């Protein structure tokens, strides 16, 4: 290869985020052997900038600094500048973000890291303005200072780098002493108690200056409420859900949710829309509908999934993100003035109702414009305008459609069209769950996305790619890719009865254990052993659920179909290993706590021997909150089951299927069996199923 540092090489990369920087005067390199070898040959530090395509401050730093010829000259002359898409290399992001949090006490994106040629960090920060401002060092001067220190204080820099690297390894790789017993339902109660204690009772959710959606906490609260009957748990969960649904986090015109809100009362969001948030929130609202019977939650779940299918998909896989900015302005696609509403809505009364409903005023709530929030109830609007509530709803729906059509003419936010395995797994699971709870069509959509993942992201020989874009798969899959996609495949099997999806789930689970489980430590690692500097473990819920928690949950379920492969033992070891962390910090480990609860109580197994799931049986499943449900579909006869076992690479019928044929001499009658460590007799009616489900609820 000719000198890789002589030019910006990002135009050769697939990542939309990296391509955004391909025209910078900085000679950006991807993270690859050529860049690392060039740093070692020239004995230069690497400057590593990590971000993602929907990141607002990443755009700002690109415009202010990376497009500046003077700054570019400094970077090109003194450093090896490397750009990383955190969504494609979460392992590197995890390592360097851990360093930033240890050193600075916090982090964020863009993440800025300076490394020695042997890849050890020695200076770290986030966004830097080009010149000193508001007690922040200027990036321009910082480059000069670091370059000078590299020449004159090399020994001190390398000592610091060794110290930081050792600290990061300790933080990321340390495996606690395992508990004698895996945590169980006590972990669920601990999460629910802490979630209740730390909730914002005035505004809903958790946090002060910023509010992030926390669907894992909502799921823990809903399960604890169902288990204990404690109204306080349910109140905390629904208050959070209502606040997100009514506030600016939700897009009241087009559906879906933004990333987070920058204030305590959920008014102004950071406007990017992420696939993972919308997948997890849709599933949380569907669960809340089952617990409460409130149809509003079901409608929000539908609206969110419809947004994902419309805006983040081409009908096959699901895309990663919509940018926070439209053109050069953050949020301009989503905000409104009274004049803009009046111009979009044909009827004056409809427009007035819309403005009042969503708080659209002359002063606005965001830089002179209005982020839509629910500002007035339908009942209040009906009183104010002397209308029936049904007419108000009809007029608001009509106005919303017209506002949506007007918004379609605006400059749209950029879309990052890479397909990430892990995030698609979350979306597949959400659509499949909605297929059971809301409408069969969602299950069909889950199956189509899963087929895409199987064909385009999975090579059939045990290798799952991290991402797909424009026909090319790229990057190694990580624990979250295997775990989330396996969980999505399992739920799709539950929703459709198509055992191809169960085959895929088992294939992914086998590779998950092979690549990420260490039997010596009992840990499930996020990446394979060849990760630079440190091998992370992701036990906490962050913007997505803990991969370890979802892996444990999924392995426990799949053990029912392949009991000789040790899936349950792996999950139990991992829960024992992480048990101390769950007990020390329950609120951060909701997904692990949910898995621990399932491990103790066991799944509620509903085995159905039938070619099709009878509609009234499906209604029982849809209307009943069963968070630890394992819906096991099988053919009505053992003769037909034999072909399934061959496809699953399982020698004998597992206990969940063994001896559970359909009733009648020909197996013509659909038959169900409900079990939780004990089993019902064969059941043939929805009423019987409902009765035995109640019998075996924990």
PLY file of the C-alpha trace (Angstrom):
ply
format ascii 1.0
element vertex 698
property float x
property float y
property float z
element edge 697
property int vertex1
property int vertex2
end_header
0.00 0.00 0.00
1.21 3.54 -0.73
1.57 5.83 2.27
-1.85 5.54 3.99
-1.31 8.83 5.83
-0.97 10.83 2.62
-4.74 11.10 2.19
-8.15 10.77 3.81
-9.10 7.09 3.36
-12.68 7.20 4.64
-14.24 7.28 1.16
-13.37 3.58 1.02
-15.44 2.79 4.12
-19.04 1.59 4.26
-20.10 3.36 7.46
-22.23 6.46 6.75
-20.64 8.12 9.76
-17.14 7.60 8.42
-18.21 8.73 4.97
-19.47 11.99 6.49
-15.81 12.79 7.20
-14.40 11.64 3.85
-14.15 15.22 2.55
-12.41 16.64 5.61
-8.88 17.99 5.07
-7.87 15.71 7.96
-6.17 12.58 6.60
-8.55 10.31 8.46
-7.74 6.61 8.67
-10.10 3.79 9.57
-9.08 1.65 12.52
-7.07 -0.95 10.63
-3.63 -2.55 10.44
-2.35 0.02 7.94
-3.08 2.95 10.25
-1.67 1.24 13.33
1.48 0.14 11.52
1.97 3.67 10.16
1.82 5.03 13.73
4.43 2.54 14.87
6.74 3.16 11.93
6.63 6.93 12.44
6.48 6.70 16.24
3.47 9.02 16.28
0.52 9.09 18.66
-2.87 8.16 17.26
-5.70 10.63 17.66
-8.88 8.54 17.76
-12.26 10.24 17.32
-15.30 8.07 18.05
-18.88 9.02 17.21
-21.95 8.01 15.23
-23.96 9.47 12.40
-26.89 10.85 14.45
-24.66 12.52 17.05
-25.25 16.30 17.18
-21.97 17.28 18.85
-20.07 14.99 16.49
-21.43 17.14 13.65
-20.47 20.30 15.51
-16.86 19.22 16.07
-16.61 18.11 12.45
-17.74 21.52 11.23
-15.72 23.57 13.70
-12.46 21.64 13.85
-12.15 18.78 11.39
-13.05 21.04 8.46
-10.53 23.69 9.59
-7.38 23.59 7.36
-5.10 24.80 10.17
-6.30 22.12 12.60
-6.16 19.50 9.87
-2.54 20.40 9.16
-1.64 19.89 12.83
-3.43 16.54 12.98
-1.84 15.32 9.76
1.68 16.40 10.72
1.83 15.27 14.35
-0.65 12.41 14.71
-2.27 9.48 12.98
-5.94 10.58 12.91
-8.38 7.67 13.14
-12.18 7.76 12.90
-14.33 5.04 14.51
-18.07 4.48 14.20
-19.04 3.42 17.71
-22.03 1.51 16.34
-19.72 -0.71 14.28
-16.94 -1.08 16.87
-18.69 -1.07 20.25
-15.79 -3.03 21.75
-13.31 -0.21 21.13
-15.84 2.39 22.18
-16.44 0.51 25.43
-12.73 0.35 26.27
-11.97 3.99 25.52
-15.20 5.27 27.09
-14.30 3.38 30.26
-10.96 5.20 30.31
-12.74 8.53 29.84
-15.14 7.82 32.68
-12.35 6.70 35.00
-10.19 9.73 34.23
-12.77 12.47 33.66
-15.66 11.20 35.74
-17.97 11.13 32.71
-18.05 10.68 28.99
-19.99 11.22 25.80
-19.62 11.56 22.07
-17.65 12.60 20.19
-15.08 10.72 22.25
-11.53 12.01 21.70
-8.63 9.74 22.67
-4.89 9.99 22.14
-3.02 6.67 22.06
0.60 5.63 22.05
1.65 3.60 18.98
1.09 0.44 21.04
-2.55 1.58 21.44
-2.50 2.67 25.09
-4.51 5.83 25.93
-2.71 8.79 27.51
-5.12 11.72 27.00
-8.89 11.64 26.69
-11.89 13.94 26.44
-15.10 14.44 24.50
-16.07 17.50 22.47
-13.47 20.27 22.27
-14.22 23.68 20.74
-11.62 24.86 18.23
-10.45 27.58 20.61
-10.69 27.86 24.38
-14.23 28.61 25.54
-16.21 28.33 28.79
-13.37 26.72 30.74
-12.81 24.17 27.97
-9.39 23.92 26.32
-9.30 24.74 22.63
-8.66 21.81 20.31
-6.16 23.80 18.26
-3.95 24.59 21.27
-4.47 21.13 22.74
-2.95 19.52 19.65
0.14 21.72 19.98
0.47 20.94 23.68
0.11 17.18 23.24
2.56 17.11 20.33
5.10 19.03 22.43
4.59 16.73 25.41
5.08 13.70 23.16
8.49 15.06 22.20
9.62 16.28 25.62
7.76 14.23 28.24
7.64 10.83 26.60
8.52 8.83 29.69
5.73 10.45 31.73
3.22 9.90 28.94
4.04 6.22 28.62
3.86 5.72 32.39
0.42 7.36 32.40
-0.68 5.20 29.45
0.37 2.03 31.28
-1.51 3.15 34.38
-4.69 4.01 32.49
-4.59 0.78 30.53
-4.20 -1.30 33.68
-7.13 0.57 35.28
-9.34 -0.02 32.24
-8.47 -3.72 32.16
-9.30 -4.03 35.82
-12.60 -2.24 35.37
-13.65 -4.19 32.27
-12.21 -7.66 32.82
-12.52 -8.10 36.58
-14.83 -11.01 37.34
-16.31 -10.96 40.85
-16.16 -14.00 43.08
-19.27 -16.01 42.23
-22.07 -16.30 44.72
-22.84 -19.73 46.11
-26.26 -19.50 44.49
-27.45 -17.48 41.53
-29.62 -14.50 42.52
-33.32 -15.04 41.99
-36.56 -13.19 42.51
-34.95 -11.12 45.26
-33.00 -9.36 42.49
-36.23 -8.40 40.73
-37.65 -6.96 43.95
-34.43 -5.03 44.57
-34.61 -3.43 41.10
-38.28 -2.55 41.54
-37.71 -1.11 45.02
-34.81 1.06 43.90
-36.66 2.15 40.76
-39.56 3.20 42.94
-37.35 5.04 45.44
-35.36 6.94 42.81
-38.25 7.83 40.50
-39.20 11.41 39.76
-42.75 11.37 41.12
-43.51 14.84 39.81
-42.48 14.40 36.18
-42.11 10.64 35.77
-39.09 8.56 34.87
-35.63 8.88 36.33
-33.04 11.63 36.31
-32.82 15.34 36.88
-31.16 17.44 34.19
-31.81 14.90 31.44
-34.37 12.14 31.00
-33.62 8.93 29.13
-36.13 6.18 28.41
-35.46 3.25 30.73
-37.54 0.37 29.36
-35.64 -2.26 31.39
-36.74 -0.58 34.61
-40.31 -0.41 33.32
-40.29 -4.15 32.59
-38.93 -4.89 36.08
-41.62 -2.73 37.69
-44.41 -4.31 35.63
-43.26 -7.81 36.52
-42.87 -6.95 40.19
-46.31 -5.32 40.23
-47.87 -8.40 38.65
-46.03 -10.68 41.06
-46.74 -8.79 44.29
-49.84 -6.73 43.59
-48.00 -3.62 44.81
-49.72 -0.58 43.30
-46.62 1.56 43.88
-44.63 -0.46 41.36
-47.31 -0.16 38.72
-47.80 3.55 39.41
-44.09 4.22 38.91
-44.03 2.29 35.64
-47.14 3.92 34.18
-46.07 7.39 35.31
-42.87 6.98 33.33
-44.72 5.61 30.30
-47.30 8.39 30.42
-44.64 11.09 30.75
-42.76 9.80 27.71
-45.96 9.42 25.72
-47.22 12.93 26.51
-43.92 14.80 26.31
-41.54 15.85 23.60
-39.72 12.52 23.63
-42.55 11.16 21.47
-43.13 12.36 17.92
-46.84 13.18 18.10
-47.14 13.60 14.34
-45.16 10.75 12.82
-44.83 8.29 15.68
-41.76 6.92 17.35
-39.55 8.30 20.08
-36.46 10.50 20.14
-33.28 9.55 21.97
-33.71 11.48 25.24
-34.90 14.79 26.69
-32.60 17.55 27.82
-34.86 18.66 30.67
-36.56 17.15 33.67
-40.14 17.50 32.44
-39.71 15.67 29.10
-40.31 18.76 26.95
-37.33 19.21 24.59
-35.71 16.11 23.14
-32.38 15.44 21.56
-34.03 14.78 18.24
-32.22 11.75 16.85
-34.30 8.59 16.59
-32.64 5.27 17.26
-33.92 1.86 16.23
-33.09 0.33 19.59
-35.07 2.90 21.61
-38.17 2.46 19.48
-37.96 -1.32 19.55
-37.62 -1.52 23.32
-40.23 1.16 24.02
-42.77 -0.50 21.73
-42.33 -3.73 23.67
-42.69 -1.91 27.00
-45.94 -0.23 25.93
-47.33 -3.54 24.67
-46.53 -5.12 28.04
-48.16 -2.20 29.88
-51.29 -2.73 27.76
-51.42 -6.34 28.93
-50.94 -5.41 32.59
-53.39 -2.51 32.69
-55.80 -3.24 29.85
-55.33 0.37 28.72
-55.80 0.52 24.95
-53.81 3.76 24.77
-50.62 1.80 25.48
-51.47 -0.65 22.70
-52.02 2.26 20.30
-48.64 3.79 21.19
-46.95 0.43 20.62
-48.61 0.14 17.19
-47.77 3.72 16.28
-44.12 3.18 17.23
-43.73 -0.04 15.26
-45.49 1.52 12.28
-42.99 4.39 12.42
-40.09 1.92 12.46
-41.48 0.02 9.50
-42.16 3.21 7.54
-39.08 5.31 8.35
-36.36 2.84 9.36
-36.81 0.08 6.81
-37.13 -0.81 3.17
-39.36 -3.78 4.03
-36.47 -6.12 4.83
-34.00 -5.31 7.62
-34.24 -2.28 9.90
-32.00 0.77 9.60
-30.03 2.22 12.49
-30.97 5.87 13.00
-32.53 9.12 11.89
-30.30 12.13 12.46
-31.07 14.83 15.01
-30.60 17.49 12.34
-32.49 18.38 9.19
-30.08 20.20 6.96
-28.03 22.37 9.32
-30.57 22.73 12.13
-31.26 20.38 14.98
-34.92 19.47 15.33
-36.24 21.70 12.53
-38.14 18.79 10.97
-40.22 18.31 14.12
-41.03 21.77 15.54
-43.92 24.13 14.72
-45.18 27.68 14.94
-48.87 28.64 15.06
-48.67 30.02 11.50
-47.19 26.77 10.23
-49.98 24.75 11.82
-52.62 27.09 10.42
-51.11 26.81 6.94
-51.04 23.01 7.12
-54.58 22.42 8.48
-57.51 23.32 6.24
-60.20 23.83 8.90
-59.73 26.67 11.39
-61.32 24.79 14.27
-59.19 21.72 13.57
-56.09 23.93 13.59
-57.10 25.62 16.85
-57.71 22.27 18.50
-54.35 20.96 17.29
-52.50 24.04 18.58
-54.21 23.82 21.96
-53.76 20.07 22.25
-50.02 20.19 21.59
-49.15 23.55 23.13
-48.16 25.38 19.94
-47.68 29.03 20.93
-46.06 32.17 19.58
-43.24 32.03 22.13
-42.70 28.31 21.75
-40.59 26.08 23.99
-37.53 25.52 21.78
-35.67 28.45 20.26
-38.90 30.24 19.32
-40.61 27.14 17.92
-42.71 24.52 19.66
-41.85 20.91 20.32
-45.23 19.20 20.42
-46.32 17.94 23.83
-49.75 17.03 25.16
-50.81 20.34 26.73
-54.60 19.90 27.01
-56.86 16.88 27.49
-59.52 15.90 25.00
-62.16 16.52 27.67
-60.91 20.06 28.29
-60.84 20.80 24.58
-64.38 19.52 24.20
-65.55 21.86 26.98
-63.65 24.84 25.59
-65.02 24.40 22.06
-68.49 23.07 22.98
-67.90 19.80 21.13
-68.39 16.13 21.93
-65.15 14.36 22.83
-65.56 12.00 19.88
-65.67 14.97 17.52
-62.55 16.46 19.11
-60.71 13.16 18.53
-61.92 13.04 14.93
-60.80 16.63 14.28
-57.41 16.07 15.94
-56.82 12.96 13.83
-57.68 14.88 10.68
-55.41 17.78 11.66
-52.57 15.41 12.51
-52.78 13.79 9.08
-52.59 17.20 7.42
-49.68 18.31 9.61
-47.90 15.06 8.75
-48.42 15.68 5.03
-47.08 19.23 5.37
-44.07 17.96 7.30
-43.24 15.55 4.50
-42.36 18.57 2.36
-39.64 19.69 4.78
-35.97 18.77 4.56
-35.82 15.33 6.09
-33.32 14.17 8.70
-30.51 12.07 7.26
-30.93 8.32 7.71
-28.12 5.94 8.60
-29.05 2.89 6.55
-26.66 0.40 8.03
-28.36 -2.69 9.41
-26.91 -3.69 12.78
-27.49 -7.28 13.88
-28.06 -6.50 17.56
-30.51 -3.67 16.97
-32.38 -5.74 14.39
-32.67 -8.46 17.01
-34.38 -6.00 19.36
-36.72 -4.85 16.60
-37.54 -8.41 15.52
-38.40 -9.29 19.10
-40.65 -6.24 19.45
-42.51 -6.97 16.21
-42.87 -10.65 17.08
-44.20 -9.84 20.55
-46.65 -7.40 18.98
-47.69 -10.22 16.67
-48.87 -12.14 19.72
-50.30 -9.19 21.66
-51.66 -6.85 18.96
-51.90 -8.18 15.40
-50.61 -11.18 13.42
-49.24 -8.85 10.76
-46.47 -7.71 13.10
-45.27 -11.30 13.45
-45.10 -11.58 9.66
-42.96 -8.45 9.59
-40.68 -9.92 12.27
-40.27 -13.07 10.19
-39.36 -11.07 7.08
-36.69 -9.12 8.96
-35.34 -12.29 10.50
-35.12 -13.94 7.08
-33.12 -10.92 5.91
-30.74 -11.27 8.85
-30.31 -14.98 8.21
-29.59 -14.42 4.54
-27.46 -11.26 4.69
-25.81 -11.12 8.13
-25.28 -14.81 8.89
-22.89 -16.80 6.74
-24.37 -20.19 7.69
-21.09 -21.38 9.18
-21.33 -19.81 12.60
-20.26 -16.26 11.74
-22.62 -13.35 12.30
-21.59 -9.96 10.92
-22.04 -6.80 12.96
-23.59 -4.82 10.11
-24.88 -4.90 6.55
-24.92 -1.94 4.18
-25.45 -1.73 0.43
-25.12 -5.47 -0.02
-21.93 -5.83 2.03
-21.62 -7.39 5.46
-18.84 -6.12 7.69
-17.26 -6.45 11.09
-17.35 -9.17 13.71
-20.52 -9.85 15.62
-20.41 -9.20 19.36
-22.30 -10.71 22.27
-25.22 -8.31 21.81
-25.51 -9.27 18.12
-25.78 -12.97 18.88
-27.90 -12.61 22.03
-30.41 -10.04 20.76
-30.88 -11.75 17.41
-31.27 -15.17 19.06
-33.91 -13.72 21.39
-35.70 -12.15 18.43
-35.61 -15.44 16.54
-37.02 -17.33 19.53
-39.91 -14.88 19.92
-40.62 -15.05 16.19
-40.86 -18.83 16.48
-43.32 -18.36 19.36
-45.42 -15.94 17.32
-45.43 -17.84 14.01
-44.90 -21.49 14.87
-42.29 -21.67 12.09
-39.49 -23.82 13.47
-36.94 -22.34 11.04
-36.71 -19.45 13.46
-36.07 -21.80 16.38
-33.31 -23.46 14.34
-31.70 -20.05 13.82
-32.01 -19.18 17.52
-30.26 -22.41 18.49
-27.50 -21.88 15.93
-26.84 -18.39 17.27
-26.89 -19.63 20.87
-24.35 -22.36 20.14
-21.98 -19.80 18.63
-22.64 -17.37 21.47
-21.43 -19.91 24.01
-18.47 -20.92 21.85
-17.21 -17.40 21.22
-18.08 -15.39 24.33
-18.33 -17.75 27.31
-15.28 -18.46 29.45
-15.86 -21.60 31.49
-12.89 -20.74 33.69
-14.29 -17.45 34.94
-17.96 -18.15 34.36
-18.22 -14.85 32.48
-19.93 -13.97 29.23
-17.68 -11.41 27.54
-18.83 -8.80 25.05
-16.14 -9.59 22.50
-13.75 -12.35 21.52
-10.31 -12.63 23.21
-8.51 -10.67 20.48
-10.04 -7.28 21.47
-7.28 -4.65 21.84
-6.31 -3.60 25.39
-9.19 -5.23 27.28
-12.08 -7.62 26.82
-15.25 -5.87 28.02
-18.18 -7.32 29.89
-21.47 -5.49 29.46
-23.55 -6.43 32.48
-25.35 -3.12 32.95
-28.31 -1.83 30.99
-27.23 1.16 28.94
-28.96 2.51 25.85
-29.73 -1.14 25.07
-30.37 -4.01 27.49
-27.39 -5.78 29.02
-26.18 -8.36 26.48
-25.30 -10.67 29.38
-28.82 -10.37 30.76
-30.47 -11.07 27.41
-28.03 -13.92 26.73
-28.90 -15.55 30.07
-32.63 -15.10 29.47
-32.34 -16.61 25.98
-30.12 -19.53 26.98
-32.50 -20.46 29.79
-35.38 -20.59 27.30
-33.48 -22.49 24.61
-32.36 -25.08 27.13
-35.92 -26.41 26.96
-35.35 -27.42 23.32
-31.74 -28.63 23.57
-31.33 -29.77 27.19
-28.11 -31.70 26.51
-26.12 -28.65 25.35
-25.63 -27.00 28.73
-27.30 -23.68 27.94
-28.91 -23.46 31.38
-25.59 -24.20 33.09
-23.92 -21.36 31.19
-26.69 -18.96 32.21
-26.56 -20.10 35.82
-22.77 -19.66 35.99
-23.02 -16.20 34.48
-25.73 -15.20 36.98
-23.67 -16.54 39.89
-20.62 -14.67 38.59
-22.49 -11.37 38.26
-24.68 -11.87 41.31
-22.66 -9.50 43.49
-22.98 -6.72 40.90
-26.74 -7.21 40.72
-27.04 -6.96 44.49
-24.67 -3.99 44.80
-26.32 -1.98 42.00
-29.73 -3.45 41.18
-31.09 -0.49 39.22
-28.27 -0.70 36.68
-28.80 -4.43 36.17
-32.50 -4.74 35.39
-32.02 -7.18 32.50
-29.84 -9.47 34.60
-32.38 -9.29 37.42
-35.18 -10.29 35.05
-33.11 -13.28 33.91
-32.35 -14.18 37.53
-36.04 -14.10 38.35
-36.84 -16.41 35.44
-34.04 -18.74 36.48
-35.58 -19.11 39.95
-39.25 -19.36 38.99
-38.81 -21.24 35.72
-40.64 -20.48 32.51
-44.38 -20.75 32.20
-44.34 -23.27 29.36
-47.32 -23.34 27.04
-46.85 -26.18 24.57
-49.30 -26.22 21.69
-49.56 -29.27 19.43
-51.40 -28.03 16.37
-50.82 -26.90 12.81
-52.26 -23.48 13.68
-52.79 -21.65 16.94
-56.58 -21.36 17.44
-57.71 -17.76 17.48
-59.34 -17.90 20.91
-56.13 -19.39 22.31
-54.19 -16.53 20.78
-56.57 -14.12 22.54
-55.71 -15.68 25.90
-52.01 -15.09 25.21
-52.65 -11.56 23.95
-54.76 -10.55 26.93
-52.65 -12.16 29.67
-49.42 -10.65 30.93
-46.96 -13.55 31.02
-43.46 -12.04 31.18
-41.76 -15.43 31.62
-43.88 -17.17 28.98
-42.33 -19.80 26.72
-44.81 -20.58 23.95
-43.67 -23.86 22.46
-45.30 -24.74 19.15
-44.94 -28.26 17.70
-46.58 -30.38 15.00
-49.65 -32.32 16.09
-48.06 -35.76 15.53
-44.71 -37.28 16.51
-44.20 -38.34 12.93
-44.17 -34.72 11.79
-42.04 -33.75 14.80
-39.21 -36.04 13.66
-38.39 -33.71 10.77
-38.19 -30.77 13.16
-35.72 -32.62 15.38
-33.46 -33.25 12.40
-33.52 -29.57 11.49
-32.76 -28.57 15.08
-29.87 -31.04 15.25
-31.45 -32.58 18.36
-31.46 -36.36 18.67
-34.54 -36.90 20.84
-37.72 -34.96 21.52
-37.00 -32.66 24.46
-39.31 -32.91 27.49
-41.19 -29.78 26.41
-42.40 -31.74 23.35
-42.08 -35.38 24.33
-45.40 -37.21 24.62
-47.37 -34.08 23.85
-49.19 -34.93 20.66
-52.52 -33.44 19.67
-55.67 -35.18 20.85
-57.67 -37.56 18.69
-56.57 -40.59 16.75
-55.25 -38.50 13.85
-53.97 -35.60 15.93
-56.61 -33.41 14.38
-57.57 -31.61 17.59
-55.34 -28.79 18.82
-54.04 -29.60 22.30
-52.18 -27.50 24.85
-50.09 -28.31 27.90
-49.31 -25.69 30.55
-46.31 -26.35 32.77
-44.12 -24.76 35.38
-42.11 -27.61 36.89
-45.43 -29.49 36.94
-47.90 -29.90 34.10
-51.57 -29.66 33.35
-53.48 -32.47 31.68
-54.03 -32.11 27.92
-56.16 -29.02 27.32
-58.44 -28.39 24.37
-60.24 -25.11 25.14
-59.22 -21.53 25.73
-61.00 -21.56 29.08
-58.96 -24.51 30.29
-55.74 -22.84 29.18
-56.67 -19.64 31.00
-57.46 -21.59 34.16
-54.16 -23.48 34.18
-52.15 -20.37 33.33
-53.59 -18.80 36.48
-52.76 -21.95 38.41
-49.09 -21.84 37.50
-48.44 -18.11 37.78
-45.74 -17.49 40.41
0 1
1 2
2 3
3 4
4 5
5 6
6 7
7 8
8 9
9 10
10 11
11 12
12 13
13 14
14 15
15 16
16 17
17 18
18 19
19 20
20 21
21 22
22 23
23 24
24 25
25 26
26 27
27 28
28 29
29 30
30 31
31 32
32 33
33 34
34 35
35 36
36 37
37 38
38 39
39 40
40 41
41 42
42 43
43 44
44 45
45 46
46 47
47 48
48 49
49 50
50 51
51 52
52 53
53 54
54 55
55 56
56 57
57 58
58 59
59 60
60 61
61 62
62 63
63 64
64 65
65 66
66 67
67 68
68 69
69 70
70 71
71 72
72 73
73 74
74 75
75 76
76 77
77 78
78 79
79 80
80 81
81 82
82 83
83 84
84 85
85 86
86 87
87 88
88 89
89 90
90 91
91 92
92 93
93 94
94 95
95 96
96 97
97 98
98 99
99 100
100 101
101 102
102 103
103 104
104 105
105 106
106 107
107 108
108 109
109 110
110 111
111 112
112 113
113 114
114 115
115 116
116 117
117 118
118 119
119 120
120 121
121 122
122 123
123 124
124 125
125 126
126 127
127 128
128 129
129 130
130 131
131 132
132 133
133 134
134 135
135 136
136 137
137 138
138 139
139 140
140 141
141 142
142 143
143 144
144 145
145 146
146 147
147 148
148 149
149 150
150 151
151 152
152 153
153 154
154 155
155 156
156 157
157 158
158 159
159 160
160 161
161 162
162 163
163 164
164 165
165 166
166 167
167 168
168 169
169 170
170 171
171 172
172 173
173 174
174 175
175 176
176 177
177 178
178 179
179 180
180 181
181 182
182 183
183 184
184 185
185 186
186 187
187 188
188 189
189 190
190 191
191 192
192 193
193 194
194 195
195 196
196 197
197 198
198 199
199 200
200 201
201 202
202 203
203 204
204 205
205 206
206 207
207 208
208 209
209 210
210 211
211 212
212 213
213 214
214 215
215 216
216 217
217 218
218 219
219 220
220 221
221 222
222 223
223 224
224 225
225 226
226 227
227 228
228 229
229 230
230 231
231 232
232 233
233 234
234 235
235 236
236 237
237 238
238 239
239 240
240 241
241 242
242 243
243 244
244 245
245 246
246 247
247 248
248 249
249 250
250 251
251 252
252 253
253 254
254 255
255 256
256 257
257 258
258 259
259 260
260 261
261 262
262 263
263 264
264 265
265 266
266 267
267 268
268 269
269 270
270 271
271 272
272 273
273 274
274 275
275 276
276 277
277 278
278 279
279 280
280 281
281 282
282 283
283 284
284 285
285 286
286 287
287 288
288 289
289 290
290 291
291 292
292 293
293 294
294 295
295 296
296 297
297 298
298 299
299 300
300 301
301 302
302 303
303 304
304 305
305 306
306 307
307 308
308 309
309 310
310 311
311 312
312 313
313 314
314 315
315 316
316 317
317 318
318 319
319 320
320 321
321 322
322 323
323 324
324 325
325 326
326 327
327 328
328 329
329 330
330 331
331 332
332 333
333 334
334 335
335 336
336 337
337 338
338 339
339 340
340 341
341 342
342 343
343 344
344 345
345 346
346 347
347 348
348 349
349 350
350 351
351 352
352 353
353 354
354 355
355 356
356 357
357 358
358 359
359 360
360 361
361 362
362 363
363 364
364 365
365 366
366 367
367 368
368 369
369 370
370 371
371 372
372 373
373 374
374 375
375 376
376 377
377 378
378 379
379 380
380 381
381 382
382 383
383 384
384 385
385 386
386 387
387 388
388 389
389 390
390 391
391 392
392 393
393 394
394 395
395 396
396 397
397 398
398 399
399 400
400 401
401 402
402 403
403 404
404 405
405 406
406 407
407 408
408 409
409 410
410 411
411 412
412 413
413 414
414 415
415 416
416 417
417 418
418 419
419 420
420 421
421 422
422 423
423 424
424 425
425 426
426 427
427 428
428 429
429 430
430 431
431 432
432 433
433 434
434 435
435 436
436 437
437 438
438 439
439 440
440 441
441 442
442 443
443 444
444 445
445 446
446 447
447 448
448 449
449 450
450 451
451 452
452 453
453 454
454 455
455 456
456 457
457 458
458 459
459 460
460 461
461 462
462 463
463 464
464 465
465 466
466 467
467 468
468 469
469 470
470 471
471 472
472 473
473 474
474 475
475 476
476 477
477 478
478 479
479 480
480 481
481 482
482 483
483 484
484 485
485 486
486 487
487 488
488 489
489 490
490 491
491 492
492 493
493 494
494 495
495 496
496 497
497 498
498 499
499 500
500 501
501 502
502 503
503 504
504 505
505 506
506 507
507 508
508 509
509 510
510 511
511 512
512 513
513 514
514 515
515 516
516 517
517 518
518 519
519 520
520 521
521 522
522 523
523 524
524 525
525 526
526 527
527 528
528 529
529 530
530 531
531 532
532 533
533 534
534 535
535 536
536 537
537 538
538 539
539 540
540 541
541 542
542 543
543 544
544 545
545 546
546 547
547 548
548 549
549 550
550 551
551 552
552 553
553 554
554 555
555 556
556 557
557 558
558 559
559 560
560 561
561 562
562 563
563 564
564 565
565 566
566 567
567 568
568 569
569 570
570 571
571 572
572 573
573 574
574 575
575 576
576 577
577 578
578 579
579 580
580 581
581 582
582 583
583 584
584 585
585 586
586 587
587 588
588 589
589 590
590 591
591 592
592 593
593 594
594 595
595 596
596 597
597 598
598 599
599 600
600 601
601 602
602 603
603 604
604 605
605 606
606 607
607 608
608 609
609 610
610 611
611 612
612 613
613 614
614 615
615 616
616 617
617 618
618 619
619 620
620 621
621 622
622 623
623 624
624 625
625 626
626 627
627 628
628 629
629 630
630 631
631 632
632 633
633 634
634 635
635 636
636 637
637 638
638 639
639 640
640 641
641 642
642 643
643 644
644 645
645 646
646 647
647 648
648 649
649 650
650 651
651 652
652 653
653 654
654 655
655 656
656 657
657 658
658 659
659 660
660 661
661 662
662 663
663 664
664 665
665 666
666 667
667 668
668 669
669 670
670 671
671 672
672 673
673 674
674 675
675 676
676 677
677 678
678 679
679 680
680 681
681 682
682 683
683 684
684 685
685 686
686 687
687 688
688 689
689 690
690 691
691 692
692 693
693 694
694 695
695 696
696 697
